[in-house]
Amino acid sequence: MGNFFEDLINKVFPASEKIAVNHKENYSLSTKEIEEAVNWTKTEDGRAILDLIYKNYHFKRTQINERPEVHIFESPYANGLAVSYQEPLDPQSFSKLFLAFSQRVLALGYRQVSLDRKYEEINDQMRLTEKFYFKPPLSAPKKGDLISQLFGNVTLEKISIDNEPSYIKLLVTIYSDRLYKDPKPFDQFLDLLFD
Protein backbone atom coordinates (compact mmCIF):
# COMPACT_ATOMS: atom_id res chain seq x y z
CA MET A 1 0.00 0.00 0.00
CA GLY A 2 2.92 2.31 0.71
CA ASN A 3 4.02 2.09 -2.93
CA PHE A 4 0.61 3.34 -4.13
CA PHE A 5 0.83 6.51 -2.03
CA GLU A 6 4.49 7.10 -2.92
CA ASP A 7 3.67 6.73 -6.62
CA LEU A 8 0.70 9.10 -6.24
CA ILE A 9 2.78 11.71 -4.39
CA ASN A 10 5.59 11.40 -6.97
CA LYS A 11 3.08 11.96 -9.78
CA VAL A 12 1.55 15.00 -8.11
CA PHE A 13 4.87 16.37 -6.81
CA PRO A 14 7.59 15.03 -9.13
CA ALA A 15 11.06 14.92 -7.68
CA SER A 16 12.99 17.88 -8.88
CA GLU A 17 15.88 17.16 -11.19
CA LYS A 18 19.34 17.92 -10.00
CA ILE A 19 20.37 21.29 -11.39
CA ALA A 20 23.99 21.50 -12.49
CA VAL A 21 25.95 24.55 -11.39
CA ASN A 22 26.79 26.95 -14.20
CA HIS A 23 27.76 30.47 -13.14
CA LYS A 24 29.92 33.09 -14.85
CA GLU A 25 31.06 36.41 -13.40
CA ASN A 26 33.49 39.21 -14.12
CA TYR A 27 36.05 40.03 -11.48
CA SER A 28 39.13 42.17 -10.99
CA LEU A 29 42.56 41.76 -9.47
CA SER A 30 44.12 43.82 -6.76
CA THR A 31 47.25 45.84 -7.47
CA LYS A 32 48.99 43.73 -4.81
CA GLU A 33 48.18 40.45 -6.62
CA ILE A 34 49.55 41.81 -9.88
CA GLU A 35 52.70 43.22 -8.26
CA GLU A 36 53.38 39.91 -6.49
CA ALA A 37 53.11 38.02 -9.78
CA VAL A 38 55.40 40.46 -11.62
CA ASN A 39 57.92 40.41 -8.78
CA TRP A 40 57.77 36.60 -8.67
CA THR A 41 59.03 36.44 -12.28
CA LYS A 42 62.15 38.31 -11.15
CA THR A 43 62.95 35.82 -8.37
CA GLU A 44 65.20 32.82 -8.87
CA ASP A 45 62.23 30.43 -8.47
CA GLY A 46 60.01 32.38 -10.87
CA ARG A 47 62.70 32.70 -13.51
CA ALA A 48 63.53 28.98 -13.19
CA ILE A 49 59.89 27.97 -13.75
CA LEU A 50 59.51 30.26 -16.76
CA ASP A 51 62.75 28.91 -18.25
CA LEU A 52 61.67 25.31 -17.58
CA ILE A 53 58.28 25.76 -19.27
CA TYR A 54 59.89 27.46 -22.27
CA LYS A 55 62.45 24.64 -22.54
CA ASN A 56 59.69 22.02 -22.22
CA TYR A 57 57.74 23.75 -24.99
CA HIS A 58 60.70 23.28 -27.32
CA PHE A 59 61.21 19.71 -26.10
CA LYS A 60 57.56 18.95 -26.85
CA ARG A 61 58.06 20.17 -30.43
CA THR A 62 60.61 17.34 -30.77
CA GLN A 63 58.26 14.79 -29.13
CA ILE A 64 60.02 14.85 -25.72
CA ASN A 65 57.78 15.16 -22.65
CA GLU A 66 59.17 16.71 -19.50
CA ARG A 67 57.53 17.98 -16.31
CA PRO A 68 55.58 20.15 -16.22
CA GLU A 69 54.20 18.83 -19.48
CA VAL A 70 53.49 21.37 -22.19
CA HIS A 71 50.83 20.70 -24.83
CA ILE A 72 50.95 22.46 -28.19
CA PHE A 73 48.02 23.71 -30.28
CA GLU A 74 48.71 24.42 -33.95
CA SER A 75 46.30 25.30 -36.73
CA PRO A 76 46.21 27.84 -39.55
CA TYR A 77 44.09 30.22 -37.42
CA ALA A 78 45.14 29.51 -33.83
CA ASN A 79 48.31 28.56 -32.00
CA GLY A 80 48.95 28.05 -28.35
CA LEU A 81 50.12 25.96 -25.50
CA ALA A 82 48.88 24.48 -22.26
CA VAL A 83 50.95 23.85 -19.17
CA SER A 84 49.88 20.97 -16.93
CA TYR A 85 49.89 21.43 -13.19
CA GLN A 86 52.84 19.21 -12.27
CA GLU A 87 56.02 19.55 -10.24
CA PRO A 88 57.79 21.86 -9.71
CA LEU A 89 54.59 23.96 -9.82
CA ASP A 90 52.65 24.42 -6.60
CA PRO A 91 49.34 26.26 -6.13
CA GLN A 92 51.05 29.61 -5.47
CA SER A 93 53.49 29.45 -8.41
CA PHE A 94 50.69 28.18 -10.66
CA SER A 95 48.54 31.24 -9.87
CA LYS A 96 51.49 33.60 -10.15
CA LEU A 97 52.40 32.11 -13.54
CA PHE A 98 48.86 32.76 -14.79
CA LEU A 99 48.95 36.39 -13.63
CA ALA A 100 52.52 36.90 -14.86
CA PHE A 101 51.51 35.72 -18.34
CA SER A 102 48.65 38.24 -18.31
CA GLN A 103 50.98 41.11 -17.47
CA ARG A 104 53.47 40.05 -20.13
CA VAL A 105 50.70 40.02 -22.76
CA LEU A 106 49.79 43.57 -21.73
CA ALA A 107 53.46 44.57 -22.02
CA LEU A 108 53.38 43.44 -25.67
CA GLY A 109 50.89 46.23 -26.44
CA TYR A 110 47.62 44.36 -25.93
CA ARG A 111 44.57 45.69 -24.14
CA GLN A 112 42.61 43.59 -21.68
CA VAL A 113 39.02 43.19 -22.83
CA SER A 114 37.77 40.98 -20.01
CA LEU A 115 38.63 38.92 -16.95
CA ASP A 116 36.01 36.45 -15.82
CA ARG A 117 35.58 33.18 -14.02
CA LYS A 118 33.12 30.43 -14.72
CA TYR A 119 31.98 27.69 -12.36
CA GLU A 120 30.60 24.57 -14.06
CA GLU A 121 29.53 21.22 -12.74
CA ILE A 122 30.63 18.58 -15.25
CA ASN A 123 30.27 14.85 -14.53
CA ASP A 124 29.99 15.45 -10.76
CA GLN A 125 33.13 17.57 -10.79
CA MET A 126 33.33 21.31 -10.22
CA ARG A 127 35.35 23.09 -12.89
CA LEU A 128 36.56 26.65 -12.40
CA THR A 129 37.84 28.52 -15.45
CA GLU A 130 39.49 31.89 -14.91
CA LYS A 131 39.93 33.67 -18.24
CA PHE A 132 41.64 36.79 -19.58
CA TYR A 133 40.80 37.97 -23.08
CA PHE A 134 43.14 40.41 -24.86
CA LYS A 135 42.89 42.25 -28.18
CA PRO A 136 45.44 44.25 -30.13
CA PRO A 137 45.21 48.01 -29.56
CA LEU A 138 42.57 49.82 -31.58
CA SER A 139 44.04 52.12 -34.17
CA ALA A 140 42.59 53.78 -37.20
CA PRO A 141 44.95 53.05 -40.07
CA LYS A 142 45.80 55.64 -42.66
CA LYS A 143 43.77 55.39 -45.83
CA GLY A 144 44.92 52.36 -47.78
CA ASP A 145 46.83 50.83 -44.84
CA LEU A 146 45.89 47.57 -43.19
CA ILE A 147 45.11 47.25 -39.47
CA SER A 148 47.80 45.71 -37.26
CA GLN A 149 46.68 42.62 -35.37
CA LEU A 150 50.06 42.11 -33.66
CA PHE A 151 49.97 38.34 -33.12
CA GLY A 152 46.14 38.03 -33.06
CA ASN A 153 43.67 37.87 -30.17
CA VAL A 154 44.96 36.25 -26.98
CA THR A 155 42.99 34.08 -24.57
CA LEU A 156 44.59 33.00 -21.30
CA GLU A 157 42.82 30.48 -19.06
CA LYS A 158 43.57 28.83 -15.72
CA ILE A 159 41.54 25.66 -15.08
CA SER A 160 40.93 24.05 -11.70
CA ILE A 161 38.94 20.86 -11.09
CA ASP A 162 37.42 20.30 -7.65
CA ASN A 163 39.56 23.12 -6.24
CA GLU A 164 42.76 21.51 -7.54
CA PRO A 165 44.86 23.28 -10.22
CA SER A 166 44.75 21.46 -13.56
CA TYR A 167 46.33 23.50 -16.39
CA ILE A 168 46.96 26.94 -17.89
CA LYS A 169 46.06 27.43 -21.55
CA LEU A 170 47.22 30.28 -23.77
CA LEU A 171 45.73 30.56 -27.26
CA VAL A 172 46.45 33.16 -29.96
CA THR A 173 43.77 33.40 -32.66
CA ILE A 174 44.45 35.38 -35.81
CA TYR A 175 42.15 37.62 -37.83
CA SER A 176 41.71 36.23 -41.32
CA ASP A 177 39.98 39.40 -42.54
CA ARG A 178 41.69 41.13 -45.49
CA LEU A 179 41.50 44.44 -43.59
CA TYR A 180 44.26 43.22 -41.25
CA LYS A 181 47.98 42.83 -41.74
CA ASP A 182 49.39 39.33 -41.44
CA PRO A 183 50.04 38.43 -37.81
CA LYS A 184 53.53 38.33 -36.41
CA PRO A 185 54.87 34.77 -35.93
CA PHE A 186 53.66 32.83 -32.89
CA ASP A 187 57.24 31.78 -32.05
CA GLN A 188 58.12 35.47 -31.72
CA PHE A 189 55.16 35.90 -29.38
CA LEU A 190 56.46 33.07 -27.17
CA ASP A 191 60.02 34.45 -27.22
CA LEU A 192 58.71 37.78 -25.93
CA LEU A 193 56.33 36.15 -23.44
CA PHE A 194 59.11 34.13 -21.81
CA ASP A 195 61.85 36.78 -22.09
Phi and psi in degrees as a GROMACS rama.xvg file:
@    title "Ramachandran Plot"
@    xaxis  label "Phi"
@    yaxis  label "Psi"
@TYPE xy
-61.8599  -33.4738  GLY-2
-66.3609  -36.387  ASN-3
-60.5274  -48.218  PHE-4
-68.3976  -37.8542  PHE-5
-64.0233  -42.9973  GLU-6
-62.8054  -42.4351  ASP-7
-63.0475  -45.9014  LEU-8
-63.2711  -41.9503  ILE-9
-65.5791  -31.0178  ASN-10
-73.6096  -39.0289  LYS-11
-75.878  -42.2658  VAL-12
-122.684  79.4514  PHE-13
-61.6352  144.296  PRO-14
-63.0758  133.779  ALA-15
-71.0358  143.971  SER-16
-75.941  148.988  GLU-17
-67.6104  128.14  LYS-18
-97.1514  122.253  ILE-19
-74.3289  143.596  ALA-20
-73.8669  133.533  VAL-21
-154.388  99.5185  ASN-22
-136.671  134.375  HIS-23
-128.241  138.774  LYS-24
-147.938  150.243  GLU-25
-83.5757  151.911  ASN-26
-151.107  172.929  TYR-27
-132.288  164.596  SER-28
-107.313  150.073  LEU-29
-80.6672  155.684  SER-30
-58.6532  -36.8626  THR-31
-62.5898  -44.2921  LYS-32
-60.561  -42.6207  GLU-33
-66.8632  -46.1698  ILE-34
-60.7924  -40.9385  GLU-35
-61.8355  -40.9609  GLU-36
-67.2939  -43.5117  ALA-37
-64.5236  -44.5118  VAL-38
-65.3142  -34.6161  ASN-39
-58.8821  -38.7192  TRP-40
-65.8075  -16.7397  THR-41
-93.9249  -6.60347  LYS-42
-82.6496  165.523  THR-43
-62.1143  -42.7768  GLU-44
-64.3729  -46.2686  ASP-45
-62.2402  -46.5485  GLY-46
-62.4961  -39.8626  ARG-47
-63.6886  -40.4002  ALA-48
-68.836  -43.2951  ILE-49
-59.7812  -45.2235  LEU-50
-62.6054  -40.7853  ASP-51
-64.5409  -44.5581  LEU-52
-64.7299  -41.4893  ILE-53
-63.832  -42.1265  TYR-54
-63.6682  -43.411  LYS-55
-67.2926  -29.0725  ASN-56
-61.8656  -47.1279  TYR-57
-68.8767  -34.975  HIS-58
-61.1188  -44.7352  PHE-59
-60.4925  -35.0683  LYS-60
-63.2293  -21.2117  ARG-61
-106.383  19.7715  THR-62
69.2162  25.8678  GLN-63
-107.352  127.224  ILE-64
-103.771  124.772  ASN-65
-126.763  166.196  GLU-66
-96.2947  137.261  ARG-67
-70.8194  140.824  PRO-68
-69.1152  138.52  GLU-69
-111.929  132.902  VAL-70
-109.892  142.124  HIS-71
-114.128  135.105  ILE-72
-112.839  125.658  PHE-73
-137.605  127.943  GLU-74
-154.972  169.809  SER-75
-61.5672  -26.7291  PRO-76
-112.512  -8.94479  TYR-77
-150.474  139.856  ALA-78
-136.397  150.881  ASN-79
-178.63  -171.66  GLY-80
-149.649  160.195  LEU-81
-131.749  141.865  ALA-82
-114.755  119.268  VAL-83
-72.8176  148.677  SER-84
-79.3276  98.3119  TYR-85
-143.983  164.599  GLN-86
-54.4947  141.673  GLU-87
-90.5699  10.407  PRO-88
-69.7243  142.111  LEU-89
-125.475  173.139  ASP-90
-55.3397  -38.14  PRO-91
-70.2857  -47.626  GLN-92
-67.3667  -31.6821  SER-93
-63.4109  -45.9951  PHE-94
-67.7034  -40.0742  SER-95
-65.8123  -37.7065  LYS-96
-60.6578  -45.5953  LEU-97
-57.9629  -49.2337  PHE-98
-69.3084  -36.4286  LEU-99
-64.1399  -42.2052  ALA-100
-57.59  -43.2044  PHE-101
-60.7431  -41.6504  SER-102
-70.8416  -31.9312  GLN-103
-71.69  -33.8158  ARG-104
-64.8775  -43.2467  VAL-105
-60.6205  -38.6393  LEU-106
-66.0924  -18.8243  ALA-107
-82.7766  0.458948  LEU-108
104.698  5.42618  GLY-109
-81.1314  162.375  TYR-110
-118.001  139.292  ARG-111
-79.2477  123.225  GLN-112
-91.9291  -39.211  VAL-113
-156.535  159.755  SER-114
-142.218  116.03  LEU-115
-140.131  168.323  ASP-116
-135.101  145.595  ARG-117
-129.931  128.878  LYS-118
-103.302  126.933  TYR-119
-136.272  138.563  GLU-120
-97.335  117.84  GLU-121
-129.937  119.348  ILE-122
50.2028  50.6128  ASN-123
60.9167  21.1272  ASP-124
-121.152  146.336  GLN-125
-97.0217  121.717  MET-126
-110.844  127.523  ARG-127
-113.503  123.408  LEU-128
-116.371  117.228  THR-129
-101.44  129.235  GLU-130
-137.591  128.892  LYS-131
-98.5222  145.044  PHE-132
-129.741  126.844  TYR-133
-122.901  145.186  PHE-134
-126.389  155.6  LYS-135
-62.1668  157.398  PRO-136
-63.3212  144.739  PRO-137
-76.603  131.743  LEU-138
-150.448  136.923  SER-139
-85.4404  114.239  ALA-140
-71.8984  158.346  PRO-141
-66.4042  155.297  LYS-142
-54.4642  127.832  LYS-143
91.319  -15.5467  GLY-144
-84.3901  157.404  ASP-145
-94.8942  157.9  LEU-146
-82.6805  135.189  ILE-147
-76.4169  132.331  SER-148
-109.266  9.18519  GLN-149
51.0944  -112.395  LEU-150
-102.831  -9.09026  PHE-151
119.783  -173.36  GLY-152
-76.4759  147.5  ASN-153
-121.955  128.83  VAL-154
-116.889  131.762  THR-155
-127.606  121.57  LEU-156
-126.668  144.429  GLU-157
-120.071  123.322  LYS-158
-111.158  132.844  ILE-159
-126.684  141.702  SER-160
-119.807  124.378  ILE-161
49.8994  47.1206  ASP-162
64.2179  16.8532  ASN-163
-114.506  130.833  GLU-164
-56.7018  143.376  PRO-165
-121.502  -59.8791  SER-166
-163.011  162.817  TYR-167
-115.144  131.264  ILE-168
-121.068  133.402  LYS-169
-123.939  124.586  LEU-170
-131.895  130.761  LEU-171
-112.351  119.381  VAL-172
-113.326  128.071  THR-173
-90.7008  156.947  ILE-174
-84.6837  130.136  TYR-175
-101.277  7.17186  SER-176
-70.8385  140.332  ASP-177
-72.0619  -4.9625  ARG-178
-80.3786  -11.1212  LEU-179
-106.237  147.614  TYR-180
-66.6415  159.994  LYS-181
-62.09  145.421  ASP-182
-71.2169  156.338  PRO-183
-70.5943  157.321  LYS-184
-64.0356  142.123  PRO-185
-61.6427  -37.6354  PHE-186
-59.8333  -35.7302  ASP-187
-67.1836  -38.6321  GLN-188
-58.2667  -47.3481  PHE-189
-65.0117  -40.8716  LEU-190
-56.1928  -44.2424  ASP-191
-71.4647  -36.9317  LEU-192
-63.8078  -38.3293  LEU-193
-95.2444  -4.0832  PHE-194
